[in-house]
């Protein structure tokens, strides 16, 4: 097999990301899993991670240095459903809405809008916000978020539902899978579009493994 020049490959990667080709491939695999009823919508997990970067668009300062933040939401088995890449500076709780908006799983043989909302969303204490809880409930999503220590306001979290929090290792495992793609762990690309293209390729490859099982 022969490949074109590196500059041509780079341009194709960038152009196909701008045209949402990589994203559509990922969503097609998700649609296949959904058709087989192999996506676990009864619960989902969201979390963020950090990739160090020196320069470029979508790079922000944190206590850990400059970098880009990954926000990922996965189903109850760890299959990535949606993502959002942004400067690392904002708190993750401020990026939840845009990450949720990235979920669009088409129903292949039924009319109607793509599915976007899991039944439950499990997140760590960093997302402990009464405003976020109200927002998720308005969307029809049950939030499962432990309170921070020292909270003075009345509890807004059902203690029985927190049993599900023990399975938060599922999203950590997905981050480990993503970390196996070395191009993601440190961001060398100045262009966020190119870096996002590599990220979407990693997500569709993880999803494809599930399709092929």
Buried (B, 14 or more C-beta within 10 A) or exposed (E): EEEEEEEEEBEEBBEBBEEEBBBBBBBBBBBBBBBEEBBBBEBBBBBBBBBBBEEBEBBBEBEEEBBBBBBBBBBBBBBBBBBBBBBBEEEBBEBBEEBBEBBBBBEEEEEEEEBBEBEBBBBBEEBBBBEBBEBBEEEEBBBBBBBEEEBEEEEBBEEEBBEBBEBBEBBEBBBEBBEEBEBBEEBEBBBBBBBBBBBBBBBBBBBBEBBEE
